[in-house]
Amino acid sequence: MMTAEIYIVSEMKEDELGNIGLKHAKSVEEAIKISVIKHGCKAKILILPNGPKILPILLS
């Protein structure tokens, strides 16, 4: 089973995110660096500019 970690790059402070399962990064570069260190150089990384504007579609 594939799992994912979601990093948010925002002016919000890390403690303002609460407990919603998102991880905080100060920059896109920092989020990529953390991911590569944790998951290796073959990690699959998806960057979503304007992420909050994207709505998921659930297929049944």
C-alpha contacts under 8 A as a table, 3 or more apart, distances in Angstrom:
res1	aa1	res2	aa2	distance
5	E	22	L	7.40
5	E	23	K	7.43
6	I	21	G	7.67
6	I	22	L	5.37
6	I	23	K	6.04
7	Y	22	L	5.72
7	Y	23	K	4.51
7	Y	24	H	5.36
7	Y	25	A	6.24
7	Y	31	A	6.41
8	I	22	L	6.50
8	I	23	K	6.07
8	I	24	H	5.07
8	I	25	A	6.10
9	V	24	H	6.24
9	V	25	A	5.21
9	V	26	K	5.77
9	V	27	S	5.62
9	V	28	V	6.43
9	V	31	A	7.92
10	S	13	K	7.74
10	S	24	H	7.78
10	S	25	A	7.63
10	S	26	K	7.02
10	S	27	S	7.92
11	E	26	K	7.96
12	M	16	E	6.34
12	M	17	L	7.44
13	K	16	E	5.29
13	K	17	L	7.17
14	E	17	L	5.72
14	E	18	G	7.94
14	E	23	K	7.83
14	E	24	H	5.65
15	D	18	G	5.99
17	L	20	I	6.93
17	L	22	L	7.31
19	N	22	L	7.63
25	A	28	V	7.09
25	A	30	E	6.03
25	A	31	A	5.44
26	K	30	E	6.43
26	K	31	A	7.69
27	S	30	E	5.15
27	S	31	A	6.42
28	V	31	A	5.11
28	V	32	I	6.25
29	E	32	I	5.16
29	E	33	K	6.10
30	E	33	K	5.03
30	E	34	I	6.13
31	A	34	I	5.26
31	A	35	S	6.18
32	I	35	S	5.08
32	I	36	V	6.11
32	I	45	I	7.53
33	K	36	V	5.23
33	K	37	I	6.14
34	I	37	I	5.21
34	I	38	K	6.11
35	S	38	K	5.12
35	S	39	H	5.76
35	S	40	G	7.48
35	S	43	A	7.33
35	S	45	I	7.98
36	V	39	H	5.24
36	V	40	G	4.76
36	V	41	C	5.38
36	V	42	K	7.77
36	V	43	A	6.30
37	I	40	G	5.69
37	I	41	C	7.67
39	H	42	K	7.51
39	H	43	A	5.59
40	G	43	A	5.61
48	L	51	G	5.06
50	N	53	K	5.72
50	N	54	I	7.38
51	G	54	I	5.49
52	P	55	L	7.75
